[in-house]
Amino acid sequence: MLRRLVFGFSLLSATMLSPAAFADNSRALQIIVSKEKQSLVVYDGETVVATSKVSTGKSGHTTPGGIFSILGKAKYHESNIYSNAPMPFMQRLTWSGIALHEGVVPNYPASHGCIRLPKAFATSLYQMTHTGAHVIVTDGLVVPERIDDVVLFTPHKPLPAGPLLPDTNLRTSSISRAKKPVEVAMNVPANPAVIHDSDPAQPMAMEDDTETVEVDRNTAPLRILITRRSDRETLMDAQVLLEELGFDTGGSDGFAGPMTRDAIAGFKRWKNLPMKGPMISAKFIEALYASADKPRPPAGQIMVRQNFKPMFEAPVGIKNPEVALGTHLITADKVDRDAETAEWHAITLPNRLPAAMMQRLRITVENEPTVTDSAKAALDRIEIPAEIRDRIEVAMTDGTSITINDQGTGHETGSGTDFITVTGGQIDDASVQQVSDKPARQSTDRSITRYRAIGLY
């Protein structure tokens, strides 16, 4: 009983902290919400910065668990769903309606899915955070732990300013039908992580009363997702190989348009493959790679965003792909570019994958999130190409994070978000992107740079 009273007093007293009591470097802060304890803890690395009681979603309106980011902030907001209910000091976590905000906080779940905060604490938290700050929602308590691993990125000094090679136009990004290697001259900017998009950036679909904070894209933390390759990446590789074999797919964009469907049908007729059934079947993939004399593609994919905008993506190897990776968030702090050092802290979240998803991803062994060093074990199975590692290491800053999961981007990840992972079996497997003739919401940015490296795990 005494322990409960002390814990309750500490939560209550934390709501009275002034903004000056919070950590100076807010980019690396992490907010962890426990639905079982109805509590919120703010961490700077392993250090507890502040705590508070909260009220999460009640039965029928459960607050989803997972890894989220603050997408937008508004000092005053009214609910679009529940009779214009006031939501002061609102910090949005999803575009589907989940947010942190001031509200009534009894000692039990009582909201319609949002995370309610006491008034004083809601004000302090609002003043402390920036858009992009991670919010982790779990059932039980999880705690960041220091992690060291050779796979983790190490900050490097930027390359010297000025062009490295003559300012020569790049050739097309599509893979040529020619078998011999192709050399290109390229002009690399001082910071290779900066992408100069051919199309102007589109504004995020914020609501009118949502405040945005402009962040220098050169210094904003990177958001990195390492996951399994989806049907989109499988189709992109198939399009490249079909082009090499002489079929016209209309490009390797990962979307099954009319030209791609005609090319697939033509290849199936050539190899006497069944025309009925899935468009991209295991027999089709096997025959395609055999015909192109190529090894099977890697099992993993790395995707990088900065300031809610896609930067680039590439294949990565996953050893023992039949074993689930689990769900982990690993965040960098104390990034010292001159000393080329950084501290990393990991959080592992329990995450039950639906049986249908495990079957589709060919996962036969579940991850054990309670095993010590589960995040390190997942990292040790991942192989990242050197050129991708270099590009990340010259651009990483405090707050740069790596999400590792098995299910991919999920339906909450889209335009104007970081990579959102929903856990606890709340994922609708049907919402995971399948091969389609229509672009998915999270893949509408065609200026994204993609790398290819067939032959990894």
C-alpha positions as CSV (number, residue, x, y, z in Angstrom):
1,M,0.0,0.0,0.0
2,L,2.8,2.4,0.9
3,R,4.5,1.7,-2.4
4,R,1.3,2.6,-4.3
5,L,1.0,5.8,-2.3
6,V,4.5,6.9,-3.1
7,F,4.2,6.0,-6.7
8,G,0.9,7.9,-7.0
9,F,2.4,11.0,-5.2
10,S,5.4,10.9,-7.6
11,L,3.0,10.9,-10.6
12,L,1.0,13.8,-9.2
13,S,4.0,15.9,-8.3
14,A,5.5,15.5,-11.7
15,T,2.6,17.5,-13.2
16,M,3.9,20.5,-11.4
17,L,7.4,20.5,-13.0
18,S,8.4,23.6,-14.9
19,P,9.6,23.4,-18.5
20,A,13.1,24.2,-17.3
21,A,13.2,20.9,-15.4
22,F,13.1,19.0,-18.7
23,A,16.1,17.9,-20.6
24,D,17.8,20.4,-22.9
25,N,18.0,18.2,-25.9
26,S,14.3,17.4,-26.7
27,R,15.1,15.6,-30.0
28,A,16.2,12.4,-28.2
29,L,13.3,12.4,-25.7
30,Q,11.0,9.4,-25.6
31,I,7.5,9.3,-24.1
32,I,6.4,5.9,-22.9
33,V,2.7,5.2,-21.9
34,S,1.7,2.2,-20.0
35,K,-2.0,1.3,-20.4
36,E,-1.9,-1.2,-17.5
37,K,-0.4,1.4,-15.1
38,Q,-2.2,4.3,-16.6
39,S,1.0,6.2,-16.4
40,L,3.4,8.2,-18.7
41,V,7.1,8.5,-18.3
42,V,9.4,10.8,-20.3
43,Y,12.9,9.5,-20.8
44,D,16.2,11.2,-21.9
45,G,18.2,8.1,-22.7
46,E,17.9,6.0,-19.5
47,T,17.1,9.1,-17.4
48,V,13.6,9.7,-16.2
49,V,12.7,13.3,-16.9
50,A,9.1,13.4,-15.9
51,T,6.2,11.2,-15.0
52,S,2.4,11.6,-14.9
53,K,-0.8,9.7,-14.6
54,V,-2.9,9.4,-17.7
55,S,-6.2,8.0,-18.9
56,T,-6.2,5.9,-22.0
57,G,-9.0,4.4,-24.1
58,K,-11.9,2.5,-22.4
59,S,-13.5,-0.7,-23.6
60,G,-14.7,-0.4,-27.2
61,H,-12.4,2.6,-27.8
62,T,-9.0,1.1,-26.9
63,T,-5.9,3.2,-27.4
64,P,-3.7,1.3,-29.9
65,G,-0.3,0.1,-28.7
66,G,2.8,0.7,-30.8
67,I,5.5,3.2,-31.9
68,F,4.2,6.6,-32.8
69,S,5.6,10.1,-33.4
70,I,4.1,13.5,-32.7
71,L,2.7,14.6,-36.1
72,G,1.4,18.0,-35.2
73,K,0.5,20.2,-32.2
74,A,-2.3,22.6,-31.4
75,K,-2.8,24.6,-28.2
76,Y,-6.5,24.3,-28.7
77,H,-8.3,21.7,-30.8
78,E,-11.8,20.4,-31.0
79,S,-12.7,16.8,-31.8
80,N,-14.0,16.2,-35.3
81,I,-15.8,13.1,-34.1
82,Y,-17.1,13.6,-30.6
83,S,-19.4,16.7,-30.7
84,N,-16.5,19.2,-30.9
85,A,-15.2,18.1,-27.5
86,P,-12.3,20.4,-26.5
87,M,-8.8,18.9,-26.6
88,P,-6.4,21.6,-25.2
89,F,-2.7,21.2,-25.8
90,M,-3.3,18.5,-28.4
91,Q,-0.3,16.5,-29.8
92,R,-1.4,14.3,-32.7
93,L,-0.1,10.7,-32.9
94,T,-2.0,9.4,-35.9
95,W,-4.1,10.9,-38.7
96,S,-6.9,8.5,-37.8
97,G,-7.6,10.4,-34.5
98,I,-5.2,9.3,-31.7
99,A,-3.6,12.2,-29.7
100,L,-2.2,13.3,-26.4
101,H,-4.2,16.1,-24.9
102,E,-5.5,17.7,-21.7
103,G,-8.6,16.1,-20.2
104,V,-10.3,14.5,-17.3
105,V,-7.9,11.9,-15.8
106,P,-9.5,9.4,-13.4
107,N,-7.5,6.4,-12.2
108,Y,-8.8,4.2,-15.0
109,P,-9.2,4.1,-18.8
110,A,-11.9,6.6,-19.8
111,S,-11.2,8.2,-23.1
112,H,-12.4,7.4,-26.6
113,G,-8.9,6.3,-27.7
114,C,-6.8,9.3,-27.0
115,I,-4.3,9.7,-24.1
116,R,-5.6,12.2,-21.6
117,L,-3.2,14.3,-19.5
118,P,-3.7,16.4,-16.3
119,K,-3.9,20.1,-17.1
120,A,-0.6,21.2,-15.7
121,F,1.3,18.3,-17.2
122,A,-0.3,18.7,-20.6
123,T,1.0,22.3,-20.7
124,S,4.5,21.3,-19.6
125,L,4.7,18.4,-22.1
126,Y,3.5,20.6,-24.9
127,Q,6.2,23.2,-24.2
128,M,8.9,20.5,-24.1
129,T,8.2,18.4,-27.2
130,H,8.8,19.0,-30.9
131,T,7.0,17.3,-33.8
132,G,8.7,14.0,-34.5
133,A,9.2,13.0,-30.9
134,H,8.6,9.3,-30.3
135,V,5.6,8.1,-28.2
136,I,5.6,4.4,-27.3
137,V,2.3,2.9,-26.1
138,T,2.4,-0.5,-24.4
139,D,0.3,-2.5,-22.0
140,G,3.0,-3.1,-19.4
141,L,6.0,-0.9,-18.5
142,V,9.0,-0.9,-20.9
143,V,12.3,0.9,-20.2
144,P,15.0,2.1,-22.6
145,E,18.3,0.2,-22.1
146,R,21.8,1.1,-23.4
147,I,22.8,-1.1,-26.4
148,D,26.1,-1.5,-28.3
149,D,26.3,-3.4,-31.5
150,V,28.6,-3.3,-34.6
151,V,25.5,-3.0,-36.8
152,L,24.5,0.3,-35.2
153,F,25.4,3.4,-37.2
154,T,28.4,5.6,-36.2
155,P,28.3,9.3,-37.0
156,H,30.9,10.4,-39.6
157,K,32.2,13.8,-40.5
158,P,30.5,15.2,-43.6
159,L,32.4,15.1,-46.9
160,P,34.3,18.2,-48.0
161,A,32.2,20.9,-49.6
162,G,32.1,21.2,-53.4
163,P,31.7,18.7,-56.2
164,L,33.6,15.5,-56.1
165,L,33.2,14.8,-59.8
166,P,32.2,16.9,-62.8
167,D,28.6,18.1,-62.7
168,T,27.3,15.3,-65.1
169,N,23.7,14.4,-65.5
170,L,22.8,11.1,-64.0
171,R,21.6,8.3,-66.3
172,T,18.2,6.8,-65.8
173,S,17.6,5.0,-62.5
174,S,16.1,2.0,-64.2
175,I,18.4,-1.1,-64.7
176,S,19.5,-1.5,-68.3
177,R,19.0,-4.6,-70.3
178,A,22.7,-4.7,-70.9
179,K,24.6,-7.5,-69.0
180,K,27.9,-5.6,-68.6
181,P,28.4,-3.0,-65.7
182,V,27.6,0.6,-66.4
183,E,29.7,3.5,-65.0
184,V,28.3,6.9,-64.2
185,A,29.8,10.1,-63.1
186,M,27.9,11.9,-60.4
187,N,28.0,15.1,-58.4
188,V,27.6,14.4,-54.7
189,P,26.5,17.2,-52.4
190,A,28.4,18.1,-49.3
191,N,25.8,16.1,-47.3
192,P,25.0,13.0,-49.4
193,A,21.8,12.4,-47.4
194,V,20.2,15.5,-48.8
195,I,17.8,14.6,-51.7
196,H,17.1,17.3,-54.3
197,D,13.7,16.2,-55.4
198,S,12.6,16.9,-59.0
199,D,9.1,17.7,-57.8
200,P,8.4,20.4,-55.2
201,A,7.6,19.0,-51.7
202,Q,3.9,18.7,-51.0
203,P,2.6,20.2,-47.8
204,M,1.3,17.8,-45.1
205,A,-2.4,17.4,-44.8
206,M,-2.6,19.2,-41.4
207,E,-5.8,20.5,-40.0
208,D,-6.3,24.3,-40.0
209,D,-5.6,24.6,-36.2
210,T,-2.6,22.3,-36.1
211,E,0.7,24.1,-35.6
212,T,3.8,22.9,-37.4
213,V,7.4,23.5,-36.5
214,E,9.8,24.0,-39.4
215,V,12.8,21.8,-39.0
216,D,16.0,22.1,-41.1
217,R,15.9,19.0,-43.2
218,N,19.7,18.8,-43.1
219,T,19.7,18.4,-39.3
220,A,16.3,16.8,-38.5
221,P,16.7,13.3,-37.0
222,L,16.5,10.4,-39.5
223,R,13.7,7.8,-39.1
224,I,14.9,4.4,-40.2
225,L,12.7,1.3,-40.7
226,I,14.2,-2.1,-41.2
227,T,11.5,-4.7,-42.0
228,R,10.7,-7.5,-44.4
229,R,10.3,-6.9,-48.1
230,S,6.7,-6.4,-49.1
231,D,4.8,-7.4,-52.2
232,R,5.7,-4.0,-53.6
233,E,9.4,-4.6,-53.5
234,T,8.9,-8.1,-54.9
235,L,7.0,-6.6,-57.8
236,M,9.6,-3.9,-58.3
237,D,12.4,-6.5,-58.7
238,A,10.1,-8.6,-61.0
239,Q,9.6,-5.5,-63.2
240,V,13.4,-5.0,-63.5
241,L,14.0,-8.6,-64.5
242,L,11.1,-8.6,-66.9
243,E,12.7,-5.5,-68.6
244,E,16.0,-7.3,-68.8
245,L,14.3,-10.2,-70.5
246,G,12.8,-7.9,-73.1
247,F,9.3,-7.3,-71.7
248,D,8.0,-3.7,-71.4
249,T,6.6,-3.1,-67.9
250,G,6.4,0.7,-68.1
251,G,8.9,1.1,-65.3
252,S,9.9,-0.4,-62.0
253,D,7.6,1.5,-59.6
254,G,6.1,-1.5,-57.8
255,F,2.6,-0.9,-59.1
256,A,0.8,-3.5,-61.3
257,G,-0.4,-1.2,-64.1
258,P,-1.7,-2.5,-67.5
259,M,1.8,-2.7,-69.0
260,T,3.2,-4.7,-66.1
261,R,0.2,-7.1,-66.1
262,D,0.7,-7.6,-69.8
263,A,4.4,-8.3,-69.3
264,I,3.7,-10.8,-66.5
265,A,1.1,-12.5,-68.7
266,G,3.5,-12.7,-71.6
267,F,6.2,-14.3,-69.4
268,K,3.7,-16.8,-68.1
269,R,2.8,-17.8,-71.6
270,W,6.4,-18.1,-72.5
271,K,7.2,-20.4,-69.6
272,N,3.8,-22.3,-69.7
273,L,2.9,-21.1,-66.2
274,P,-0.7,-21.1,-65.0
275,M,-2.6,-17.9,-65.9
276,K,-5.1,-18.4,-63.1
277,G,-4.4,-17.7,-59.4
278,P,-2.1,-15.0,-57.9
279,M,-0.5,-12.7,-60.4
280,I,2.9,-13.0,-58.5
281,S,3.1,-16.6,-57.4
282,A,6.1,-18.6,-56.0
283,K,6.4,-20.5,-59.3
284,F,6.4,-17.3,-61.3
285,I,9.2,-15.8,-59.1
286,E,11.2,-19.0,-59.3
287,A,10.9,-19.2,-63.1
288,L,11.7,-15.4,-63.5
289,Y,14.9,-15.5,-61.5
290,A,16.0,-18.7,-63.2
291,S,15.4,-17.2,-66.7
292,A,17.3,-14.0,-65.7
293,D,20.1,-16.1,-64.2
294,K,19.8,-14.1,-61.0
295,P,19.9,-15.2,-57.3
296,R,16.8,-14.6,-55.2
297,P,16.4,-11.1,-53.7
298,P,17.2,-10.3,-50.1
299,A,14.5,-10.8,-47.4
300,G,14.7,-7.3,-45.9
301,Q,14.2,-3.7,-46.8
302,I,15.5,-0.5,-45.2
303,M,13.5,2.8,-45.6
304,V,14.7,6.2,-44.4
305,R,12.6,9.3,-43.8
306,Q,13.5,12.8,-42.5
307,N,11.1,15.5,-41.4
308,F,8.1,13.2,-42.4
309,K,9.4,12.9,-46.0
310,P,10.7,9.7,-47.6
311,M,14.4,9.9,-48.5
312,F,15.5,6.6,-49.9
313,E,15.2,2.8,-49.5
314,A,17.3,-0.3,-50.3
315,P,17.3,-4.0,-49.8
316,V,19.0,-5.5,-46.8
317,G,19.9,-9.0,-45.8
318,I,18.1,-10.9,-43.0
319,K,19.8,-14.1,-41.7
320,N,17.4,-16.9,-40.7
321,P,14.4,-15.1,-42.3
322,E,12.0,-17.8,-41.0
323,V,12.6,-16.4,-37.4
324,A,10.6,-13.3,-36.5
325,L,12.6,-10.1,-35.9
326,G,10.4,-8.8,-33.2
327,T,9.5,-5.2,-32.7
328,H,12.2,-2.8,-31.4
329,L,12.9,1.0,-31.3
330,I,16.5,2.0,-31.0
331,T,17.3,5.7,-30.6
332,A,20.6,7.6,-30.9
333,D,21.7,10.3,-28.4
334,K,24.9,12.3,-27.7
335,V,25.8,12.2,-31.3
336,D,29.4,13.6,-31.6
337,R,30.4,14.0,-35.2
338,D,33.9,15.1,-34.4
339,A,34.6,12.2,-32.1
340,E,32.5,9.9,-34.3
341,T,30.6,8.5,-31.3
342,A,26.9,8.1,-30.3
343,E,24.9,6.4,-27.6
344,W,22.0,4.1,-28.5
345,H,19.1,3.0,-26.3
346,A,16.7,0.2,-27.2
347,I,13.1,-0.6,-26.3
348,T,11.6,-4.0,-27.2
349,L,7.8,-4.2,-27.5
350,P,5.7,-7.4,-27.3
351,N,3.9,-7.8,-30.6
352,R,1.7,-10.7,-31.6
353,L,1.6,-11.1,-35.4
354,P,-1.6,-12.5,-36.9
355,A,-1.3,-16.1,-38.1
356,A,-2.2,-15.1,-41.7
357,M,0.6,-12.5,-41.7
358,M,3.2,-15.0,-40.4
359,Q,2.2,-17.4,-43.1
360,R,2.4,-14.7,-45.8
361,L,5.9,-13.7,-44.5
362,R,7.0,-17.3,-44.2
363,I,7.7,-16.9,-40.5
364,T,7.7,-20.2,-38.6
365,V,9.5,-19.2,-35.4
366,E,8.1,-16.4,-33.2
367,N,10.3,-13.8,-31.6
368,E,10.6,-13.9,-27.8
369,P,10.4,-10.3,-26.6
370,T,11.3,-11.3,-23.0
371,V,14.7,-12.7,-24.0
372,T,17.6,-10.6,-22.9
373,D,19.2,-8.6,-25.7
374,S,16.3,-9.3,-28.1
375,A,17.0,-6.1,-30.0
376,K,20.7,-7.0,-30.3
377,A,19.8,-10.4,-31.5
378,A,17.7,-8.8,-34.3
379,L,20.4,-6.4,-35.2
380,D,23.0,-9.2,-35.5
381,R,20.8,-10.8,-38.2
382,I,20.7,-7.7,-40.5
383,E,23.2,-6.9,-43.2
384,I,23.2,-3.3,-44.5
385,P,25.1,-2.4,-47.7
386,A,28.1,-0.2,-47.2
387,E,26.9,2.6,-49.4
388,I,23.6,2.8,-47.4
389,R,25.5,2.8,-44.1
390,D,27.7,5.6,-45.3
391,R,24.8,7.7,-46.4
392,I,23.1,7.4,-43.0
393,E,26.2,7.9,-40.9
394,V,27.0,11.3,-42.5
395,A,23.4,12.5,-41.9
396,M,22.4,11.1,-38.5
397,T,21.8,13.5,-35.6
398,D,20.5,13.3,-32.0
399,G,17.2,11.6,-32.0
400,T,17.9,9.5,-35.1
401,S,16.0,6.2,-34.6
402,I,15.8,2.7,-36.0
403,T,12.5,0.8,-35.9
404,I,12.7,-2.9,-36.5
405,N,9.6,-4.9,-37.2
406,D,8.2,-7.8,-39.3
407,Q,5.0,-6.3,-40.6
408,G,6.3,-3.3,-42.7
409,T,4.9,0.2,-42.8
410,G,1.3,-0.6,-41.9
411,H,-1.8,1.4,-42.7
412,E,-1.1,4.3,-40.3
413,T,2.2,5.2,-42.1
414,G,1.6,7.6,-44.9
415,S,2.2,11.2,-46.2
416,G,3.2,13.4,-43.3
417,T,4.1,10.7,-40.8
418,D,7.2,8.9,-39.5
419,F,7.1,5.1,-39.6
420,I,4.2,4.0,-37.3
421,T,4.1,0.5,-35.9
422,V,0.9,-0.8,-34.4
423,T,1.4,-3.7,-32.0
424,G,-0.5,-6.2,-30.0
425,G,-2.3,-8.0,-32.8
426,Q,-4.3,-4.9,-33.6
427,I,-3.0,-4.9,-37.2
428,D,-5.5,-5.6,-39.9
429,D,-3.6,-8.0,-42.1
430,A,-5.8,-7.0,-45.0
431,S,-4.6,-3.4,-44.7
432,V,-1.0,-4.4,-45.4
433,Q,0.0,-3.3,-48.8
434,Q,-0.6,-5.9,-51.5
435,V,0.3,-5.8,-55.2
436,S,-2.2,-3.3,-56.7
437,D,-2.8,-1.3,-59.8
438,K,-3.3,1.8,-57.6
439,P,-0.5,3.5,-55.6
440,A,-0.8,3.0,-51.8
441,R,-1.0,6.1,-49.6
442,Q,2.5,5.7,-48.2
443,S,4.2,5.3,-51.6
444,T,2.9,8.3,-53.5
445,D,6.3,10.1,-53.5
446,R,7.9,9.0,-56.8
447,S,11.0,11.1,-56.3
448,I,12.2,8.7,-53.6
449,T,15.7,7.2,-54.3
450,R,15.7,3.4,-54.4
451,Y,18.8,1.1,-54.4
452,R,19.0,-2.4,-55.7
453,A,21.3,-5.2,-54.4
454,I,20.0,-8.6,-55.5
455,G,21.9,-11.4,-53.8
456,L,21.8,-10.7,-50.1
457,Y,19.9,-13.0,-47.7
